[in-house]
Amino acid sequence: PLVESGGGLVQPGGSLRLSCAASGLTLDYYAIGWFRQAPGKEREGVSCISSGDGRVNYADSVKGRFTISKDHAKNTVYLQMNSLKPEDTGVYYCAAVKENWAQQCVLTPEDSEYWGQGTQVTVSS
Protein backbone atom coordinates (compact mmCIF):
# COMPACT_ATOMS: atom_id res chain seq x y z
CA PRO A 1 0.00 0.00 0.00
CA LEU A 2 3.04 2.34 0.04
CA VAL A 3 5.07 2.95 -3.11
CA GLU A 4 8.29 4.97 -3.17
CA SER A 5 9.72 6.80 -6.18
CA GLY A 6 12.20 9.53 -7.00
CA GLY A 7 15.51 7.92 -6.21
CA GLY A 8 18.55 8.14 -8.45
CA LEU A 9 22.19 9.08 -8.81
CA VAL A 10 23.18 12.59 -7.74
CA GLN A 11 26.45 14.38 -7.11
CA PRO A 12 27.41 15.54 -3.61
CA GLY A 13 25.66 18.80 -2.83
CA GLY A 14 22.78 17.95 -5.12
CA SER A 15 19.09 17.44 -4.40
CA LEU A 16 16.42 14.78 -4.84
CA ARG A 17 12.75 14.59 -3.94
CA LEU A 18 11.34 11.23 -2.92
CA SER A 19 7.64 10.43 -3.03
CA CYS A 20 5.68 7.88 -1.01
CA ALA A 21 2.23 7.24 -2.51
CA ALA A 22 -0.25 5.61 -0.15
CA SER A 23 -3.13 3.44 -1.26
CA GLY A 24 -5.54 1.65 1.02
CA LEU A 25 -4.64 3.90 3.93
CA THR A 26 -5.22 7.58 4.49
CA LEU A 27 -2.73 10.13 5.78
CA ASP A 28 -5.47 11.50 8.04
CA TYR A 29 -5.03 8.46 10.27
CA TYR A 30 -1.50 7.19 9.59
CA ALA A 31 1.85 8.73 10.41
CA ILE A 32 4.42 8.03 7.72
CA GLY A 33 8.15 7.71 8.11
CA TRP A 34 11.18 7.49 5.86
CA PHE A 35 13.96 5.06 6.62
CA ARG A 36 17.17 4.20 4.82
CA GLN A 37 19.54 1.29 4.72
CA ALA A 38 23.10 1.39 3.46
CA PRO A 39 24.97 -1.80 2.48
CA GLY A 40 26.11 -3.66 5.56
CA LYS A 41 24.30 -1.33 7.93
CA GLU A 42 21.06 -1.50 9.86
CA ARG A 43 17.96 0.30 8.71
CA GLU A 44 17.75 3.74 10.31
CA GLY A 45 15.01 6.32 10.65
CA VAL A 46 15.36 9.50 8.64
CA SER A 47 12.18 11.51 9.13
CA CYS A 48 8.49 11.14 9.86
CA ILE A 49 5.30 13.19 9.78
CA SER A 50 2.38 12.72 12.12
CA SER A 51 -1.14 11.91 11.02
CA GLY A 52 -3.04 14.82 12.48
CA ASP A 53 -1.36 18.20 12.52
CA GLY A 54 1.63 16.98 10.57
CA ARG A 55 4.25 17.43 13.25
CA VAL A 56 7.62 16.32 11.95
CA ASN A 57 10.64 14.54 13.33
CA TYR A 58 14.14 14.27 11.86
CA ALA A 59 17.26 12.29 12.55
CA ASP A 60 20.12 14.53 13.65
CA SER A 61 22.12 13.55 10.58
CA VAL A 62 19.60 15.14 8.19
CA LYS A 63 18.30 18.13 10.15
CA GLY A 64 18.56 21.32 8.14
CA ARG A 65 19.03 19.41 4.88
CA PHE A 66 15.90 17.24 4.50
CA THR A 67 12.29 18.36 4.62
CA ILE A 68 9.30 16.04 4.94
CA SER A 69 5.83 17.10 3.82
CA LYS A 70 2.53 15.60 2.77
CA ASP A 71 -0.30 16.27 0.36
CA HIS A 72 -3.59 14.90 1.66
CA ALA A 73 -5.33 15.36 -1.69
CA LYS A 74 -2.74 13.15 -3.37
CA ASN A 75 -2.33 10.92 -0.30
CA THR A 76 1.41 11.26 -0.77
CA VAL A 77 4.34 12.03 1.50
CA TYR A 78 7.46 13.72 0.16
CA LEU A 79 11.05 13.89 1.31
CA GLN A 80 12.99 16.80 -0.13
CA MET A 81 16.69 16.09 0.23
CA ASN A 82 19.16 18.93 -0.25
CA SER A 83 22.92 19.23 0.22
CA LEU A 84 23.25 15.49 -0.24
CA LYS A 85 26.35 13.74 1.03
CA PRO A 86 27.88 10.38 0.07
CA GLU A 87 26.81 9.03 3.47
CA ASP A 88 23.18 9.60 2.47
CA THR A 89 23.53 6.75 -0.01
CA GLY A 90 21.21 3.81 0.55
CA VAL A 91 17.83 2.33 -0.18
CA TYR A 92 15.09 4.61 1.10
CA TYR A 93 11.84 3.12 2.36
CA CYS A 94 8.62 4.61 3.60
CA ALA A 95 6.37 2.94 6.14
CA ALA A 96 3.50 3.63 8.51
CA VAL A 97 5.00 4.51 11.89
CA LYS A 98 3.75 4.67 15.45
CA GLU A 99 2.83 7.83 17.32
CA ASN A 100 3.52 8.41 21.00
CA TRP A 101 1.12 9.68 23.66
CA ALA A 102 1.69 13.25 22.41
CA GLN A 103 0.81 12.20 18.85
CA GLN A 104 4.40 12.73 17.78
CA CYS A 105 5.61 10.21 15.22
CA VAL A 106 8.49 7.97 16.23
CA LEU A 107 11.17 6.44 14.02
CA THR A 108 11.39 2.85 15.19
CA PRO A 109 11.67 0.38 12.31
CA GLU A 110 10.55 -2.57 14.41
CA ASP A 111 7.24 -0.86 15.19
CA SER A 112 6.55 0.23 11.60
CA GLU A 113 4.42 -1.54 9.02
CA TYR A 114 3.20 -1.44 5.41
CA TRP A 115 6.71 -1.06 4.08
CA GLY A 116 7.24 0.00 0.50
CA GLN A 117 9.67 -1.72 -1.83
CA GLY A 118 12.31 1.00 -1.52
CA THR A 119 14.04 3.38 -3.91
CA GLN A 120 17.82 3.61 -4.37
CA VAL A 121 19.60 6.88 -3.66
CA THR A 122 23.26 7.11 -4.64
CA VAL A 123 25.31 10.20 -3.89
CA SER A 124 28.59 10.04 -5.73
CA SER A 125 30.82 12.12 -7.94
Secondary structure, 3 states (H helix, E strand, C coil): CEEEECCEEECCCCCEEEEEEECCCCCCCCEEEEEEECCCCCCEEEEEECCCCCCEEECCCCCCCEEEEEECCCCEEEEEECCCCHHHCEEEEEEEECECCCCCECCCHHHCECCCCCEEEEECC
